[in-house]
């Protein structure tokens, strides 16, 4: 199946603003509500959202083997279950429909009226029903920074870290799309030098700059996925803010890991960018030493050059960019994460989500959390409005952006933006 | 809504063998496939499985506000979403239908033929689609035993344990019903005195004796559930074997908790016993000192007297009971677990499952895992066939049983039985 959708010379008859994340070479997938309150699966070109349910009803996917209501659903799970061949056929068809040389839809105003919407007029929903959500911890720089702060500066990386793509389970029920506000959590914390915990709103709410990938039905229970086949089962990627309450985390996480410090909310960008769309941005990942065990060994270009940026926008001020990082810094690849996750026979389903873990670079301005950027609050950041941040304040909006860029095209994710609301009062 | 179903003097016209877990006072809920390959929701009296989908079609639930296909589904999630009032109405109706004084179904052979099956002729399925699965760690004896073995015998309980019902997220995708075999996992372990990990089948596969409760849609994201209302949102309980690979766990679990050591499989008993059915077996839980923070404080009888037993059955021998424990030993109640889980606003959905954590008593014969029963393999158990066990061998079946008993009735869970198959070979 040729991947014709990636031709960088192709133009669309839909206008694509300069520096848009969504040229015709992207064709991400998402779920949205139209002005008429219809929920549909769709894609995006420039600032136009495209109703794929309507396209299917109008016959534009004829010849592709799809169930009748494939795109008239409120999640992408069934489409994702259909597998990589179908994803590619549909993506290829979409670029054909919107190619500047193709007049079929372009010149049919009646059809265009029910298919194409301004993104300002739709509301993006969660694109998949997430079955299980796993978060990895695969940035060496992040793991080292955290180890230096909380454990032993001389032995910051734990003994297992260079052998295992360390991961843990998170909570699916509180993953929300960009635009949904989240609440500062209440909880137990142990103040410095106190013997007993106290209760109240977390004082150290943080973002975590991550990406996440979304899987298809990959295996039967008991069957591992070989590392060299793992990418076949990855549908695409989103930006991911794994909201964290550092003070709650510190008190609760030994010995079973973070729980309430993380499961109050995580935010994702709503358009899933396919692995096909990211193909041109493969790069070689960091050298792995010691050599991993055989089930984790892979060669070739398994990392992706994705520029990542975090900005903080106070309630009534402009935003300030606080971090510039890149997905290519990740020590463990997504294929290695998936191979590790299933080496024990763990079953992977359509719509499962796997977070990268916080993505920090090697320089202080590329760290992926306030914990690292301010080194535990010791070095506050000054925002452009002059205000100071050690962690995230009430009513701040945290905005993550991500895009790939080469001489020919830019493929991006749009935004993952969410506001932190004040804690509710517990009587 | 009176809970008439609990009248201990009531008899059913369905035969109930002596010491059955399923008298007419139980009325658990489950999902099964009939001989004719129909999937239905049902209940059980004695050794008879009752097709509630057929009962509904025949009009036996008339007068109760239910969707037309409520019981003709492959999960209980929608029924659970309808809330406690509906659960109680349906349970009350079922005991009326099967009361020895009620001739309506009893004397209608045609109806009985499509409603009542021998449990030997049906196959039990997973009763709910589990959204998120959380496992707690709420037995003080278990946490103390593990702390003594792996950390500091003098300070076995970690500082947070008496303040927090410690919990962590698990994986829903590998929870299977009783009767489904599970595979010994492959994975990384660090041999004693080795510097580098090795790869292969786990050598220390263990069971964990637990129960789990299943929730209804309890709250909106951001809203805590008060401890004194939490039980309203608990549909019922099952027996739970949280299969664990101790050698994989030891190497992987610091700092983010158990992952591959646990997520290869967990087994549950297939009939969900409602909280209403367990009402007569309330007891006072252990004294909690220090007093928990206010959001965890409760009074009254919040524990349940449920006898629990674990047996190991080698491939070609009789079973041997290796542990006798009781759910009433749990330090933290289910209400406290649910109140804690949501104090940060974490959303709870219909079909979510929460494990108790390993339930150990204070005496060595009441410990809830091989890890504790053999004290890390130091004191092997001798089975009735003369063979020795430090952990679980290939082709052993682990059987958990649980029941409540007073002078008048016995309410039980049946079995959670699953066989450990050998590891697959990784090339």
Interface residues (C-beta under 8 A of the other chain):
Chain A: X131 X132 X134 X137 X158 X159 X160 X163 X164 X166 X167 X168 X169 X170 X171 X172 X173 X174 X176 X182 X183 X185 X186 X187 X188 X190 X196 X197 X199 X221 X222 X223 X224 X245 X248 X251 X252 X253 X254 X255 X256 X257 X258 X259 X260 X263 X264 X265 X290 X293 X294 X295 X340 X341 X343 X344 X345 X346 X347 X348 X349 X352 X421 X424 X426
Chain B: X131 X132 X134 X137 X158 X159 X160 X163 X164 X166 X167 X168 X169 X170 X171 X172 X173 X174 X176 X182 X183 X185 X186 X187 X188 X190 X196 X197 X199 X221 X222 X223 X224 X245 X248 X251 X252 X253 X254 X255 X256 X257 X258 X259 X260 X263 X264 X265 X290 X293 X294 X295 X340 X341 X343 X344 X345 X346 X347 X348 X349 X352 X421 X424 X426
